[in-house]
Amino acid sequence: MNYKNKTVLITGASSGIGKQTAIEFAKLGSNIILVARRKDKLEQVENELKQFNVTTLVCSCDVSKKDQVEIMSKNVLEEFNSVDILINNAGFAIYGSVFDLSIEEIESQMETNYFGMIYCTKNFLPLMLKKKSGHIVNVASVAASFGLPGIASYCASKFAMLGFSEGLKHELSGTGVGITVVSPIMVKTDFFEHPSFEKMPKYSPTSLNSKTVAKAIVKAANSSRLEIITPSVVRIAVWLKHTFPYFINPILGKSFKKQLDSTKID
């Protein structure tokens, strides 16, 4: 697909995967709309994009707040007639057992990771349907397929994202609008900077860099597939989990539970 002059909106664009995705689309000549809470960080990204001579727009917005998303979408549509590609990337996790996490901490993850995606989709999908073109890319995680101790509430938000996307994909059949989920394994970003991750290893030798995931997102924006798992070899693990849950689930559960228990030891 030729992305030149296409309008791409990216949430969580101030750092990590979102920032790198903005760079990858800018290289291809797309107009870039940068959305995140911190305007100063977004302006830094916007400054980096100047080298590509593309049109950019900075929108300070907390996607977990539907009134802010409504205002943001109005501002975007005043500047651009529509959004060609919507990338719902904003998300975070708080590490800890369900017993130890507060209800507010659990809710906050669902509000940003899941409802933030809903709010953005609802605001930009109507115009996509009207012009019979467009693509939504929802950035999930392999955690959308594995319920793991220590990140149960995060997993729930990504399970929800994948399930919603699958249902919406069926609804969009024949409309000219597509939707694809990108599900990476652990990525080397500031995702793990939350204090709750202080006592656990941040990355593994298999961790991806943000550029690898960003390239998968670019691919997803023109894909007919429901889900792109990166790296693709991890799809085997997902298949095994769904095919032999009685074998795989106890192994994963025991491994991650051991890690969770170790973080509680002073």
C-alpha positions in Angstrom: 0.0 0.0 0.0 1.2 3.5 -0.7 1.0 5.4 2.5 2.0 8.8 1.1 -0.4 11.6 2.2 -2.4 9.1 4.2 -3.5 10.4 7.6 -2.4 8.3 10.4 -3.4 8.8 14.1 -1.4 7.2 16.8 -2.3 7.1 20.4 0.5 6.6 23.0 2.7 8.4 20.5 5.0 10.2 22.9 7.5 7.3 23.4 8.3 3.6 22.7 6.2 1.8 20.1 4.0 4.8 19.4 6.9 7.1 18.7 8.7 4.6 16.5 5.5 3.9 14.6 5.1 7.6 13.9 8.7 7.7 12.5 8.1 4.6 10.3 4.9 6.1 8.7 6.5 9.5 8.4 9.3 7.9 6.4 6.6 6.7 4.0 5.2 10.2 3.6 2.1 10.0 5.8 0.5 12.8 7.7 1.0 12.1 11.4 -1.4 12.9 14.3 0.4 12.4 17.6 -1.8 11.7 20.6 -0.8 11.2 24.2 -1.2 12.9 27.6 2.1 14.9 27.7 2.2 17.7 25.2 5.9 18.4 25.8 6.9 14.8 24.9 4.7 14.9 21.8 6.3 18.1 20.6 9.7 16.4 20.9 8.5 13.6 18.6 7.0 16.2 16.3 10.3 17.9 16.1 12.0 14.6 15.1 9.5 14.2 12.3 10.4 17.5 10.7 13.2 15.8 8.8 10.6 13.9 6.8 8.7 17.0 5.6 5.3 15.6 6.5 2.3 17.3 8.0 1.9 16.7 11.8 -0.6 17.5 14.5 0.0 17.3 18.2 -3.0 16.4 20.4 -2.7 16.3 24.2 -5.4 13.8 25.3 -5.9 11.1 27.9 -7.7 8.4 25.9 -9.2 7.0 29.1 -11.4 10.1 29.3 -14.1 9.9 26.7 -14.8 13.7 26.9 -11.2 14.4 26.0 -11.3 11.9 23.1 -14.4 13.6 21.8 -12.6 17.0 21.9 -9.5 15.5 20.3 -11.4 13.9 17.5 -13.2 17.2 16.7 -9.9 19.0 16.5 -8.4 16.3 14.3 -11.4 16.3 11.9 -11.3 20.1 11.7 -7.7 19.8 10.5 -8.1 16.7 8.4 -11.3 15.5 6.7 -10.9 12.0 8.1 -8.4 9.6 9.5 -7.2 6.8 7.1 -5.4 4.7 9.7 -6.2 4.7 13.4 -3.6 3.1 15.6 -4.8 2.4 19.1 -1.5 1.9 20.9 -1.9 3.7 24.3 -1.6 1.2 27.2 0.2 0.3 30.4 0.4 -2.3 33.1 0.6 -2.4 36.8 2.3 -5.5 38.2 0.9 -7.3 41.2 -1.6 -9.9 42.4 -5.3 -9.2 42.2 -5.4 -9.4 46.0 -2.7 -6.6 46.3 -3.9 -4.3 43.5 -6.6 -1.8 44.4 -9.9 -1.7 42.4 -8.8 1.7 41.1 -5.5 0.2 39.8 -7.4 -2.5 38.0 -9.9 -0.1 36.6 -7.3 2.3 35.3 -5.7 -0.4 33.1 -9.0 -1.3 31.6 -9.9 2.4 31.1 -6.8 3.2 29.1 -6.0 -0.1 27.4 -9.6 -1.1 26.4 -12.0 1.8 26.8 -9.5 4.2 25.3 -9.5 2.0 22.2 -13.3 2.0 22.2 -13.5 5.8 22.5 -11.1 6.4 19.6 -12.7 3.7 17.4 -16.2 5.1 18.0 -15.1 8.7 17.1 -13.2 7.9 13.9 -15.0 4.8 12.5 -18.1 6.6 11.2 -16.2 8.6 8.7 -14.2 5.6 7.6 -17.4 3.8 6.9 -18.8 6.8 5.1 -15.9 6.9 2.7 -15.7 3.1 2.6 -12.0 2.9 3.4 -9.7 2.9 6.3 -7.9 0.6 8.7 -7.8 0.3 12.5 -4.7 -1.3 14.1 -5.1 -2.3 17.8 -1.8 -2.9 19.6 -2.4 -5.7 22.0 0.1 -8.2 23.3 0.7 -11.9 23.4 -1.0 -11.4 26.8 -4.2 -11.3 24.8 -3.9 -15.1 24.6 -2.4 -16.0 27.9 -3.9 -15.2 31.3 -0.9 -14.8 33.6 -0.5 -14.3 37.4 0.9 -10.8 38.3 -0.6 -9.2 35.2 -4.2 -10.6 35.3 -5.8 -7.2 34.9 -3.5 -6.2 32.0 -4.2 -9.6 30.3 -8.0 -8.9 30.8 -7.7 -5.6 29.0 -5.9 -7.2 26.0 -8.2 -10.3 25.9 -11.0 -7.7 25.7 -9.3 -5.8 22.9 -8.7 -8.9 20.8 -12.3 -10.2 21.4 -13.8 -6.8 20.5 -11.6 -6.6 17.4 -12.7 -10.0 16.2 -16.3 -9.2 16.6 -15.9 -5.8 14.9 -14.0 -7.4 12.0 -17.0 -9.5 11.2 -19.2 -6.4 11.3 -16.9 -4.6 8.9 -17.0 -7.3 6.3 -17.7 -5.7 2.9 -17.5 -2.1 4.1 -14.0 -1.4 2.8 -12.8 -0.8 6.4 -10.4 -3.2 8.0 -9.1 -4.0 11.5 -6.0 -5.9 12.6 -4.5 -6.6 16.0 -0.7 -6.6 16.5 0.3 -8.8 19.4 4.0 -8.6 20.3 5.9 -10.3 23.0 7.9 -8.3 25.5 9.2 -5.0 24.0 12.2 -2.9 25.2 10.3 0.4 26.0 9.5 2.4 29.1 6.5 0.2 29.5 8.2 -1.4 32.6 9.1 1.9 34.2 6.0 1.7 36.5 7.2 1.3 40.1 5.3 -2.0 40.4 7.9 -3.7 38.1 10.8 -2.6 40.3 11.5 -6.1 41.7 11.2 -8.1 38.6 13.5 -8.5 35.5 12.5 -5.9 32.9 13.5 -7.7 29.7 14.7 -11.1 28.4 17.1 -12.0 25.6 14.0 -12.5 23.3 12.6 -9.0 24.0 11.8 -7.0 20.8 12.9 -3.5 20.0 10.2 -0.9 19.2 11.2 -0.7 15.6 10.4 -4.3 15.0 6.9 -3.8 16.4 6.4 -0.5 14.5 7.2 -2.3 11.2 4.6 -4.9 12.1 2.1 -2.1 12.7 2.8 -0.6 9.3 2.3 -4.1 7.8 -1.0 -4.5 9.8 -2.4 -1.2 8.4 -2.8 -3.0 5.0 -3.5 -6.5 6.2 -6.7 -8.6 5.9 -5.6 -10.7 8.9 -7.3 -10.4 12.3 -4.1 -10.7 14.3 -0.4 -10.4 13.6 1.8 -12.0 16.3 5.4 -10.8 16.4 7.7 -12.6 16.2 5.6 -15.0 14.2 7.1 -18.1 15.8 5.2 -17.2 19.0 2.0 -18.1 17.1 3.1 -21.7 17.8 2.9 -21.1 21.5 -0.6 -19.6 21.2 -1.7 -22.6 19.1 -0.3 -25.0 21.7 -2.1 -23.1 24.5 -5.4 -23.3 22.8 -5.0 -26.9 21.6 -3.5 -28.3 24.8 -4.5 -26.0 27.6 -4.5 -28.7 30.2 -0.7 -29.1 29.5 0.5 -25.6 28.7 -1.5 -23.6 31.3 -0.1 -25.3 34.4 3.5 -24.8 33.2 3.0 -21.1 32.4 1.0 -20.5 35.6 3.6 -22.1 37.8 6.4 -20.2 36.2 4.8 -16.8 36.5 3.4 -17.5 39.9 7.0 -18.2 41.1 8.1 -14.9 39.8 5.1 -13.1 41.4 5.8 -14.8 44.8 9.5 -13.8 44.6 8.6 -10.1 44.4 6.8 -10.3 47.7 9.9 -11.4 49.6 11.7 -8.5 51.3 
